[in-house]
Amino acid sequence: MANEPQASCCSSGASNPAAAGDGTENLLAAASDDMTTCPVMVGSPVSKKAAEAVGLYRDHEGERYYFCCGGCGPAFDSDPARYAANMA
């Protein structure tokens, strides 16, 4: 099924960086100490190092939150307390 579209993240239509096969870093490939989950797409695994390298993070009330894709940052910005609570 070579013509199937790639999975999108956050229903934004943007390619999921963790699933990209175009030579970019796989966000799922890092060691487990580096792993966290996305507070917007709850349960989506994220490599902290890879997310920082591409700017997929926000700082809120002294904590850093990492995102699985570019669509999650703006969603987090709209209500940081709500999404931060997903990580508690």
Residue frames as a rotation matrix with the C-alpha (Angstrom) as fourth column:
MET 1
0.574 0.819 0.000 0.00
0.819 -0.574 0.000 0.00
0.000 0.000 -1.000 0.00
ALA 2
-0.438 -0.898 -0.036 2.64
0.894 -0.439 0.085 2.50
-0.093 0.005 0.996 -1.03
ASN 3
-0.535 0.262 0.803 0.08
0.309 -0.824 0.475 5.19
0.786 0.502 0.361 -1.85
GLU 4
0.432 0.689 -0.582 -1.41
0.815 -0.023 0.578 5.36
0.385 -0.724 -0.572 1.66
PRO 5
0.440 -0.267 0.857 -0.95
-0.250 -0.953 -0.169 8.75
0.863 -0.140 -0.486 3.35
GLN 6
-0.612 -0.699 -0.371 1.41
0.275 0.252 -0.928 8.94
0.742 -0.670 0.038 6.31
ALA 7
0.155 0.633 -0.759 -0.11
0.961 0.080 0.263 9.10
0.227 -0.770 -0.596 9.75
SER 8
-0.058 -0.129 0.990 -0.78
0.045 -0.991 -0.126 12.60
0.997 0.038 0.063 10.94
CYS 9
-0.638 -0.242 -0.731 -0.39
0.729 0.114 -0.675 13.96
0.247 -0.963 0.104 14.41
CYS 10
-0.716 0.356 -0.600 -2.98
0.271 -0.651 -0.709 15.91
-0.643 -0.671 0.370 16.37
SER 11
0.210 0.833 0.512 -5.40
0.842 0.112 -0.527 15.80
-0.497 0.542 -0.678 13.45
SER 12
0.219 -0.202 -0.955 -3.40
-0.147 -0.974 0.172 18.68
-0.965 0.102 -0.243 11.99
GLY 13
0.994 0.108 0.033 -2.53
0.008 0.227 -0.974 16.89
-0.112 0.968 0.224 8.79
ALA 14
0.351 -0.936 -0.030 1.15
-0.927 -0.342 -0.155 17.40
0.135 0.083 -0.987 9.59
SER 15
0.319 -0.345 -0.883 3.37
-0.107 0.912 -0.395 14.38
0.942 0.220 0.254 9.28
ASN 16
0.994 0.017 0.104 4.10
-0.105 0.181 0.978 12.74
-0.002 -0.983 0.182 12.62
PRO 17
0.344 -0.939 -0.029 7.81
-0.875 -0.309 -0.373 13.36
0.341 0.153 -0.927 13.30
ALA 18
-0.062 -0.352 0.934 8.03
-0.737 0.647 0.196 10.12
-0.673 -0.676 -0.300 15.26
ALA 19
0.428 0.319 0.846 6.93
0.216 0.873 -0.438 8.11
-0.878 0.370 0.304 12.22
ALA 20
0.707 -0.153 -0.691 8.85
-0.633 -0.571 -0.522 10.00
-0.315 0.807 -0.500 9.54
GLY 21
0.579 -0.514 0.633 10.91
0.485 0.841 0.239 7.84
-0.655 0.169 0.737 7.22
ASP 22
0.916 -0.152 0.372 12.68
0.255 -0.496 -0.830 10.67
0.310 0.855 -0.415 5.45
GLY 23
0.027 -0.999 -0.027 15.99
0.582 0.037 -0.812 10.57
0.813 0.006 0.583 7.31
THR 24
0.061 0.029 0.998 14.86
-0.615 -0.786 0.060 12.73
0.786 -0.617 -0.030 10.22
GLU 25
-0.883 -0.448 0.139 15.48
-0.362 0.461 -0.810 11.53
0.299 -0.766 -0.569 13.75
ASN 26
-0.102 0.837 -0.537 12.92
0.215 0.546 0.810 9.04
0.971 -0.033 -0.235 15.01
LEU 27
-0.154 0.096 0.983 11.47
-0.774 -0.631 -0.059 10.44
0.615 -0.770 0.171 18.25
LEU 28
0.833 0.514 0.205 10.74
-0.535 0.655 0.534 6.92
0.140 -0.554 0.820 19.46
ALA 29
0.619 -0.617 -0.486 14.31
0.150 0.700 -0.699 5.64
0.771 0.360 0.525 19.06
ALA 30
-0.074 -0.718 0.692 15.92
-0.628 -0.505 -0.592 7.17
0.775 -0.479 -0.413 22.14
ALA 31
-0.777 -0.302 -0.552 16.80
0.219 0.693 -0.687 5.44
0.590 -0.655 -0.472 25.40
SER 32
0.069 0.926 -0.371 14.02
0.752 0.196 0.629 5.00
0.655 -0.323 -0.683 27.94
ASP 33
-0.218 -0.195 -0.956 15.46
0.870 -0.483 -0.100 7.59
-0.443 -0.853 0.275 30.39
ASP 34
-0.963 -0.192 -0.192 14.99
0.071 -0.861 0.503 10.14
-0.262 0.470 0.843 27.65
MET 35
-0.648 0.750 0.132 11.36
0.406 0.193 0.893 9.20
0.644 0.632 -0.430 27.01
THR 36
-0.802 0.575 -0.163 8.22
-0.107 -0.407 -0.907 10.97
-0.588 -0.710 0.387 28.19
THR 37
-0.311 0.749 0.585 4.72
0.936 0.349 0.050 11.36
-0.167 0.563 -0.809 26.83
CYS 38
-0.783 0.109 0.612 2.99
0.226 -0.868 0.443 14.25
0.579 0.485 0.655 25.12
PRO 39
-0.830 0.486 -0.273 0.61
0.206 -0.186 -0.961 16.18
-0.518 -0.854 0.054 27.42
VAL 40
-0.382 0.706 -0.596 -1.69
-0.842 -0.532 -0.090 17.03
-0.381 0.467 0.798 24.51
MET 41
0.270 0.364 -0.892 -1.85
-0.680 0.728 0.091 13.66
0.682 0.581 0.443 22.76
VAL 42
0.227 -0.170 0.959 -1.83
-0.937 0.231 0.263 11.76
-0.266 -0.958 -0.107 26.04
GLY 43
0.612 -0.075 0.787 0.15
-0.063 0.988 0.143 8.54
-0.788 -0.137 0.600 25.81
SER 44
0.938 -0.336 0.080 2.08
0.103 0.049 -0.993 9.48
0.330 0.941 0.081 22.68
PRO 45
0.540 -0.794 -0.280 5.75
0.689 0.226 0.689 8.71
-0.483 -0.564 0.669 23.44
VAL 46
0.917 -0.294 0.269 8.32
-0.077 -0.792 -0.605 11.48
0.391 0.534 -0.749 22.90
SER 47
0.166 -0.940 -0.299 12.10
0.958 0.226 -0.178 11.59
0.235 -0.257 0.937 23.13
LYS 48
0.719 0.091 -0.689 13.01
0.426 -0.841 0.334 14.66
-0.549 -0.533 -0.643 25.17
LYS 49
-0.270 -0.936 -0.227 16.32
0.247 -0.295 0.923 15.11
-0.931 0.193 0.311 23.35
ALA 50
-0.660 0.055 0.749 14.78
0.750 0.093 0.655 14.88
-0.034 0.994 -0.102 19.89
ALA 51
0.439 0.893 0.095 11.87
0.888 -0.448 0.107 17.14
0.138 0.037 -0.990 20.83
GLU 52
0.490 -0.340 -0.803 14.24
0.286 -0.808 0.516 19.79
-0.824 -0.482 -0.299 22.17
ALA 53
-0.549 -0.805 0.225 16.35
0.443 -0.053 0.895 19.59
-0.708 0.591 0.386 19.02
VAL 54
-0.665 0.355 0.657 13.36
0.649 -0.162 0.744 20.55
0.371 0.921 -0.122 16.87
GLY 55
-0.911 0.210 0.356 11.66
-0.303 -0.924 -0.231 22.95
0.280 -0.319 0.905 19.29
LEU 56
-0.071 0.935 -0.346 8.77
-0.063 0.342 0.937 20.69
0.995 0.089 0.035 20.31
TYR 57
-0.299 -0.019 -0.954 8.57
0.912 0.289 -0.292 21.80
0.281 -0.957 -0.070 23.94
ARG 58
0.242 0.332 0.912 7.25
-0.068 -0.932 0.357 24.51
0.968 -0.148 -0.203 26.22
ASP 59
-0.796 -0.416 -0.440 8.17
0.444 0.094 -0.891 25.60
0.412 -0.905 0.109 29.75
HIS 60
0.112 0.878 0.466 5.30
-0.169 -0.445 0.879 26.22
0.979 -0.177 0.098 32.15
GLU 61
0.765 0.240 0.598 5.54
-0.568 -0.188 0.801 26.97
0.305 -0.952 -0.007 35.88
GLY 62
0.117 -0.875 0.470 9.08
-0.935 0.063 0.349 25.64
-0.335 -0.480 -0.811 36.15
GLU 63
0.060 -0.044 0.997 8.44
0.066 0.997 0.040 22.40
-0.996 0.063 0.063 34.25
ARG 64
-0.605 -0.275 -0.747 9.32
-0.724 -0.199 0.660 21.49
-0.330 0.941 -0.078 30.67
TYR 65
0.272 0.771 0.576 6.68
-0.152 0.626 -0.765 19.76
-0.950 0.121 0.287 28.54
TYR 66
-0.771 -0.620 -0.149 7.59
-0.325 0.181 0.928 17.87
-0.548 0.764 -0.341 25.36
PHE 67
0.256 0.932 -0.255 5.34
-0.645 -0.032 -0.764 17.36
-0.720 0.361 0.593 22.34
CYS 68
0.007 -0.167 0.986 4.96
0.395 0.906 0.151 14.62
-0.919 0.388 0.072 19.76
CYS 69
-0.141 -0.027 0.990 4.36
0.987 -0.086 0.138 17.04
0.081 0.996 0.038 16.86
GLY 70
-0.914 -0.321 0.250 4.17
0.339 -0.940 0.034 20.70
0.224 0.116 0.968 15.87
GLY 71
-0.193 0.930 0.313 0.41
0.041 -0.311 0.949 20.86
0.980 0.196 0.022 16.36
CYS 72
0.290 0.321 -0.901 0.66
0.825 0.393 0.406 20.17
0.484 -0.862 -0.151 20.09
GLY 73
-0.708 -0.638 -0.302 2.60
0.705 -0.611 -0.360 23.34
0.045 -0.468 0.883 21.02
PRO 74
-0.783 0.457 0.422 -0.16
-0.284 -0.866 0.411 25.77
0.554 0.202 0.808 20.00
ALA 75
0.234 0.877 -0.420 -2.79
0.126 0.401 0.907 23.56
0.964 -0.265 -0.017 21.67
PHE 76
-0.030 -0.352 -0.936 -0.74
0.967 0.228 -0.116 23.59
0.254 -0.908 0.333 24.89
ASP 77
-0.916 -0.377 0.139 -0.34
0.351 -0.919 -0.180 27.37
0.195 -0.116 0.974 24.64
SER 78
-0.336 0.872 0.356 -4.13
-0.155 -0.424 0.892 27.78
0.929 0.244 0.277 24.55
ASP 79
0.692 0.560 0.455 -4.57
-0.561 0.021 0.828 26.23
0.454 -0.828 0.329 28.03
PRO 80
-0.242 -0.934 -0.263 -1.24
-0.499 0.352 -0.792 25.20
0.832 -0.060 -0.551 29.62
ALA 81
-0.515 0.052 0.855 -2.73
-0.840 0.166 -0.516 24.35
-0.169 -0.985 -0.042 33.04
ARG 82
0.589 0.804 0.086 -5.21
-0.746 0.581 -0.326 21.92
-0.312 0.128 0.942 31.48
TYR 83
0.708 -0.348 -0.615 -2.53
-0.282 0.658 -0.698 20.05
0.648 0.667 0.367 29.53
ALA 84
-0.381 -0.870 0.312 0.03
-0.651 0.013 -0.759 20.19
0.657 -0.492 -0.572 32.33
ALA 85
-0.002 0.488 0.873 -2.50
-0.939 0.299 -0.170 18.41
-0.344 -0.820 0.458 34.55
ASN 86
0.842 0.300 -0.448 -2.34
-0.481 0.795 -0.370 15.46
0.245 0.527 0.814 32.13
MET 87
0.108 -0.912 -0.396 1.23
-0.164 0.376 -0.912 14.87
0.980 0.163 -0.109 33.25
ALA 88
-0.154 -0.132 0.979 0.53
-0.945 -0.270 -0.185 14.91
0.289 -0.954 -0.083 37.01
